[in-house]
Amino acid sequence: MTLSDAIRKRIKNLLKERNMNVWKLYKATGVPASTLSYFMNGKRELITLKTLLHICEGFEIKLADFFNDPLFDDVEQD
């Protein structure tokens, strides 16, 4: 799994855990809905660290908590 795939899957898991969707995440973060949608749908392969930090803030977790998941144990280089 690539890093981008792992990040997408982690965001999807967090959305499901918190009973959220991309629209609610947009409202919580201020990250444009198009940016979130394009990344989540694979139309955009990369996401900036700054955007990911805002996403973490929307989930009310730290960046370290985001990456503290088995999804990232065997990540391959993009």
C-alpha positions as CSV (number, residue, x, y, z in Angstrom):
1,M,0.0,0.0,0.0
2,T,1.3,3.4,-0.9
3,L,1.5,6.3,1.7
4,S,-1.4,8.1,-0.1
5,D,-3.5,5.0,0.0
6,A,-2.9,4.5,3.7
7,I,-3.7,8.1,4.4
8,R,-7.0,7.8,2.4
9,K,-7.9,4.6,4.3
10,R,-7.1,6.2,7.7
11,I,-9.2,9.2,6.9
12,K,-12.1,7.0,5.8
13,N,-11.8,4.9,9.0
14,L,-11.8,8.1,11.1
15,L,-14.8,9.4,9.2
16,K,-16.7,6.2,9.9
17,E,-15.7,6.1,13.5
18,R,-16.9,9.6,14.1
19,N,-20.0,9.2,12.0
20,M,-18.8,12.0,9.6
21,N,-18.6,12.5,5.9
22,V,-16.4,14.7,3.7
23,W,-18.8,17.6,4.0
24,K,-18.7,17.5,7.8
25,L,-14.9,17.2,7.7
26,Y,-14.8,20.3,5.4
27,K,-16.9,22.2,7.9
28,A,-14.7,21.2,10.8
29,T,-11.4,22.0,9.1
30,G,-11.9,24.7,6.5
31,V,-10.0,22.6,4.0
32,P,-11.9,23.1,0.7
33,A,-14.4,20.4,0.0
34,S,-12.9,20.0,-3.5
35,T,-9.4,19.4,-2.1
36,L,-10.8,16.7,0.3
37,S,-12.9,15.1,-2.4
38,Y,-10.2,15.0,-5.1
39,F,-7.8,13.4,-2.7
40,M,-10.3,10.9,-1.3
41,N,-11.4,9.9,-4.8
42,G,-7.8,9.5,-6.0
43,K,-8.1,12.3,-8.5
44,R,-5.3,14.0,-6.5
45,E,-2.5,11.7,-5.4
46,L,-0.7,13.9,-2.9
47,I,-1.9,15.8,0.1
48,T,0.2,18.5,1.9
49,L,1.3,18.0,5.5
50,K,-0.4,21.3,6.3
51,T,-3.7,20.0,4.9
52,L,-3.3,16.8,6.8
53,L,-2.6,18.7,10.0
54,H,-5.9,20.6,9.4
55,I,-7.7,17.3,8.9
56,C,-6.3,16.0,12.2
57,E,-7.5,19.2,13.9
58,G,-11.0,18.5,12.5
59,F,-10.8,15.0,14.0
60,E,-9.5,16.5,17.2
61,I,-6.4,14.3,17.1
62,K,-2.7,15.0,16.9
63,L,-0.7,14.2,13.8
64,A,1.2,11.6,15.7
65,D,-2.1,9.9,16.6
66,F,-3.1,9.9,12.9
67,F,0.0,7.9,12.0
68,N,-0.2,5.7,15.0
69,D,-2.2,3.0,13.2
70,P,-1.2,-0.4,11.7
71,L,-2.0,0.9,8.3
72,F,1.3,2.7,8.2
73,D,3.4,-0.3,9.2
74,D,4.1,-1.6,5.7
75,V,3.8,1.5,3.6
76,E,5.6,1.6,0.3
77,Q,7.1,4.6,-1.3
78,D,4.7,6.4,-3.7
